């Protein structure tokens, strides 16, 4: 691999996927997540230098960076991430955009559609093929993020701490996580990146499917997303609903059931937006 390349980043709070376009077959590498809410420009620059650069071929020049990430609907956050990118690649052109635009371009390409993210956090929009026309406000994991990993993980902890789990599920939870009430509250209320911590408990749901309490958490949590977000777009009744993110991928059967139940047109589900973004920027 040699020559000038495009770097396309799909970044969440937990991880960032980096796609390399322009020299040979597209390649994808990974670093930790980038969040301008929790990290400074210097910290983001350090991630690029210590985690990303060692994974890139030595004989390439980065000509363009297209960075899609969480928290990038605010100008000050865009400036912060742009500064970190420019500090590492001064000669490259940089487009910094929010993760919802990345999801819309990946899922819809140049067609209209409802694009939804269900990952560590959640968000949605109506995209007309060029621009995001409508966006139901994302309120973060404390006030919102319905249907997200953090939202579902919070439900798992509530069921455990309120002794709603039956004995079997309680023992499975304790065997997997080896934690207690004090440790959980410390991580949620005192330590940074509580949304990542909460999201880690969503894995318990995928490992214990078919138990009625687990199915209740999933159905209620994803239904909350439909009620709080999807229903707010009148276009959702006539335009395909597309989804991306780990929660959407692992629990797409429930999403399809909800679309059938509410007679909404189901579209595509992508585990991550990266394949769609590589196609969009190709």
Phi, psi and omega per residue, in radians:
X1 nan 2.278 3.083
X2 -2.703 2.918 3.099
X3 1.788 -2.939 3.142
X4 -1.508 2.399 -3.114
X5 -2.229 2.834 2.927
X6 -1.764 2.372 2.992
X7 -1.856 2.191 3.092
X8 -2.032 2.136 -3.098
X9 -1.943 2.294 2.993
X10 -2.030 1.816 -2.954
X11 -2.059 2.304 3.008
X12 -2.088 -3.030 3.130
X13 -1.184 -0.475 -3.031
X14 -1.643 -0.753 -3.063
X15 -2.621 2.811 3.037
X16 -2.201 2.175 2.995
X17 -1.634 2.342 3.140
X18 -2.066 2.074 3.079
X19 -1.725 2.377 3.116
X20 -1.889 2.121 -3.115
X21 -2.142 2.423 2.937
X22 2.094 -0.116 3.128
X23 -2.546 1.646 -3.093
X24 1.429 -2.805 3.135
X25 -1.187 2.485 3.070
X26 -0.977 2.444 -3.122
X27 -2.179 2.541 3.113
X28 -2.172 2.254 3.045
X29 -2.184 3.006 -3.002
X30 -2.405 2.488 2.968
X31 -2.274 3.125 3.044
X32 -1.162 2.903 -3.113
X33 -1.194 2.713 3.079
X34 -2.075 2.157 3.104
X35 -2.366 1.981 3.125
X36 -1.160 -0.226 3.056
X37 -1.246 -0.547 -3.013
X38 -2.019 -0.209 -3.041
X39 -2.197 2.546 3.077
X40 -1.490 2.978 3.082
X41 -1.050 -0.665 3.124
X42 -1.133 -0.712 3.125
X43 -1.158 -0.688 3.108
X44 -1.167 -0.755 3.078
X45 -0.993 -0.714 3.135
X46 -1.117 -0.649 3.087
X47 -1.106 -0.783 3.140
X48 -1.077 -0.736 -3.056
X49 -1.326 -0.685 -3.036
X50 -1.617 -0.478 -3.084
X51 -1.861 -0.673 -3.058
X52 -1.546 -0.902 -3.061
X53 -0.953 -0.714 3.125
X54 -1.113 -0.315 -3.140
X55 -1.607 -0.152 -3.121
X56 -1.596 2.517 3.072
X57 -1.034 2.530 -3.065
X58 -1.261 -0.397 -2.991
X59 -1.749 0.494 3.121
X60 -2.041 2.737 3.019
X61 -2.068 2.215 3.113
X62 -1.409 1.989 -3.124
X63 -1.686 -0.577 -3.130
X64 -2.412 2.475 3.002
X65 -2.191 2.127 3.049
X66 -1.963 1.850 -3.020
X67 -1.930 2.071 3.074
X68 -1.969 2.182 -3.072
X69 -2.706 2.990 -3.138
X70 -1.240 2.505 3.072
X71 1.377 0.164 -3.011
X72 -1.769 0.542 2.963
X73 -1.653 -0.116 3.133
X74 -1.805 2.379 -3.061
X75 -1.035 -0.702 -3.096
X76 -1.152 -0.589 3.105
X77 -1.286 -0.649 3.058
X78 -1.055 -0.777 3.141
X79 -1.098 -0.670 -3.127
X80 -1.119 -0.846 -3.137
X81 -1.191 -0.680 3.106
X82 -1.053 -0.715 3.134
X83 -1.092 -0.706 3.123
X84 -1.141 -0.728 3.129
X85 -1.127 -0.790 -3.116
X86 -1.157 -0.514 3.116
X87 -1.189 -0.496 -3.132
X88 -1.604 -0.696 -3.129
X89 -2.222 1.387 -3.045
X90 -1.052 -0.530 -3.052
X91 -1.582 -0.132 -3.082
X92 -1.437 2.597 2.955
X93 -1.439 2.439 -3.057
X94 -2.199 2.167 2.974
X95 -1.894 2.056 3.141
X96 -1.987 2.112 -3.034
X97 -2.429 2.814 -3.106
X98 -1.335 2.763 -3.034
X99 -1.102 -0.435 -3.138
X100 -1.195 -0.661 3.050
X101 -1.130 -0.672 3.077
X102 -1.067 -0.764 3.117
X103 -1.132 -0.733 -3.128
X104 -1.108 -0.795 3.122
X105 -1.148 -0.682 -3.130
X106 -1.195 -0.729 -3.044
X107 -1.453 -0.673 -2.997
X108 -1.846 -0.330 -3.074
X109 1.085 -2.018 3.129
X110 -1.954 0.318 3.107
X111 -1.871 2.806 3.089
X112 -1.358 2.733 3.098
X113 3.044 2.933 2.986
X114 -1.658 2.088 -3.131
X115 -1.923 2.248 -3.109
X116 -2.221 2.468 3.025
X117 -1.884 2.212 3.014
X118 -2.269 1.528 3.133
X119 -2.249 -2.343 3.034
X120 -1.005 -0.723 3.008
X121 -2.016 -3.062 3.116
X122 -2.423 2.670 3.108
X123 -2.872 2.943 -3.123
X124 -2.787 2.820 3.089
X125 -2.804 2.854 2.879
X126 -1.801 2.183 -3.052
X127 -2.042 2.249 -3.040
X128 -1.617 0.158 -3.105
X129 1.844 -0.279 3.092
X130 -2.307 -0.779 -3.042
X131 -2.271 2.756 2.970
X132 -1.409 2.017 -3.057
X133 -1.592 -0.657 3.141
X134 -2.367 2.467 3.112
X135 -2.529 2.071 3.035
X136 -1.249 2.282 -2.995
X137 -0.977 2.327 2.989
X138 -1.514 2.176 -3.023
X139 -1.854 0.087 3.120
X140 1.385 3.039 -2.939
X141 -1.283 -0.307 3.139
X142 -1.422 -0.806 -3.082
X143 -1.709 -0.352 -3.038
X144 -2.507 -2.228 -3.108
X145 1.043 0.601 3.116
X146 -0.933 2.428 3.088
X147 1.365 -0.070 -3.093
X148 -1.419 3.015 3.061
X149 -1.060 -0.719 3.128
X150 -1.150 -0.685 3.139
X151 -1.150 -0.791 3.135
X152 -1.222 -0.670 3.102
X153 -1.099 -0.643 3.085
X154 -1.096 -0.674 3.104
X155 -1.117 -0.701 3.103
X156 -1.029 -0.815 -3.132
X157 -1.134 -0.674 3.091
X158 -1.070 -0.808 -3.141
X159 -1.075 -0.681 -3.139
X160 -1.223 -0.873 -3.036
X161 -1.253 -0.498 3.085
X162 -1.510 0.075 -3.112
X163 1.008 0.658 3.075
X164 -1.459 -0.502 3.062
X165 -1.086 2.523 2.980
X166 -1.291 3.069 -3.020
X167 -1.077 -0.669 -3.136
X168 -1.074 -0.888 -3.136
X169 -1.164 -0.636 3.110
X170 -1.065 -0.765 3.126
X171 -1.169 -0.693 3.096
X172 -1.086 -0.741 3.129
X173 -1.085 -0.840 -3.098
X174 -1.160 -0.620 3.107
X175 -1.162 -0.611 -3.091
X176 -1.394 -0.732 -2.933
X177 -1.858 -0.376 3.092
X178 0.839 0.943 -3.105
X179 -2.286 -3.117 3.132
X180 -2.614 3.043 -3.053
X181 -0.997 -0.816 -3.083
X182 -1.086 -0.738 -3.136
X183 -1.161 -0.705 3.125
X184 -1.092 -0.836 -3.121
X185 -1.139 -0.618 3.079
X186 -1.067 -0.788 -3.122
X187 -1.206 -0.607 -3.088
X188 -1.371 -0.722 -2.969
X189 -1.819 -0.290 -3.047
X190 -2.098 -0.485 -3.063
X191 -1.669 2.717 3.139
X192 -1.261 2.890 3.061
X193 1.000 0.799 3.140
X194 -1.092 -0.508 -3.141
X195 -1.119 -0.694 3.074
X196 -1.122 -0.741 -3.139
X197 -1.054 -0.839 3.137
X198 -1.075 -0.732 -3.098
X199 -1.074 -0.505 3.139
X200 -1.068 -0.369 -3.120
X201 -1.502 -0.149 3.084
X202 -1.172 -0.428 3.108
X203 -1.048 -0.552 3.120
X204 -1.037 -0.553 -3.141
X205 -1.206 -0.775 -3.116
X206 -1.186 -0.454 -3.128
X207 -1.453 -0.201 -3.050
X208 -2.274 0.622 3.101
X209 -1.028 2.757 3.117
X210 1.464 -0.361 3.011
X211 -1.235 2.337 -2.976
X212 -1.089 -0.574 3.129
X213 -1.211 -0.655 3.090
X214 -1.146 -0.798 3.114
X215 -1.083 -0.613 3.094
X216 -1.089 -0.784 3.130
X217 -1.053 -0.815 -3.099
X218 -1.143 -0.829 -3.106
X219 -1.137 -0.738 3.137
X220 -1.175 -0.771 -3.092
X221 -1.127 -0.757 3.139
X222 -1.300 -0.583 3.057
X223 -1.119 -0.634 3.067
X224 -1.042 -0.647 3.108
X225 -1.151 -0.792 3.115
X226 -1.055 -0.790 -3.071
X227 -1.178 -0.726 -3.047
X228 -1.477 -0.361 -3.027
X229 -2.170 -1.123 -3.017
X230 -1.010 -0.746 -3.100
X231 -1.106 -0.327 -3.081
X232 -1.348 -0.186 3.124
X233 -1.838 2.026 3.103
X234 -1.137 -0.405 3.106
X235 -1.181 -0.284 -3.084
X236 -1.133 -0.328 -3.133
X237 -1.421 -0.318 -3.062
X238 -2.191 -0.137 -3.061
X239 -2.073 2.470 -3.081
X240 -1.041 2.434 3.077
X241 -1.686 2.081 -3.138
X242 -1.965 2.603 -3.074
X243 -2.391 2.552 3.007
X244 -2.470 2.777 -3.134
X245 2.053 2.787 -3.082
X246 -1.064 -0.702 3.124
X247 -1.151 -0.773 3.122
X248 -1.060 -0.713 -3.090
X249 -1.194 -0.829 -3.047
X250 -1.287 -0.483 -3.067
X251 -2.078 0.569 -3.104
X252 -1.158 -0.401 3.088
X253 -1.095 -0.685 3.125
X254 -1.247 -0.664 3.077
X255 -1.053 -0.766 3.118
X256 -1.109 -0.692 3.103
X257 -1.094 -0.708 3.130
X258 -1.172 -0.685 3.081
X259 -1.093 -0.734 3.096
X260 -1.115 -0.756 -3.115
X261 -1.061 -0.737 -3.085
X262 -1.671 0.090 3.099
X263 0.998 0.838 3.107
X264 -1.878 2.531 -3.074
X265 -1.338 1.946 -3.135
X266 -1.350 2.336 3.084
X267 -1.856 -2.388 -3.072
X268 -1.678 2.776 3.047
X269 -2.197 2.165 3.075
X270 -1.988 2.392 3.100
X271 -1.087 -0.795 3.022
X272 -2.347 2.792 3.117
X273 -1.309 -0.137 -2.900
X274 -1.054 -0.786 3.137
X275 -1.012 -0.745 3.121
X276 -1.175 -0.627 3.136
X277 -1.237 -0.656 3.078
X278 -1.080 -0.696 3.108
X279 -1.167 -0.736 -3.114
X280 -1.095 -0.730 -3.058
X281 -1.595 -0.043 -3.114
X282 -1.139 nan nan
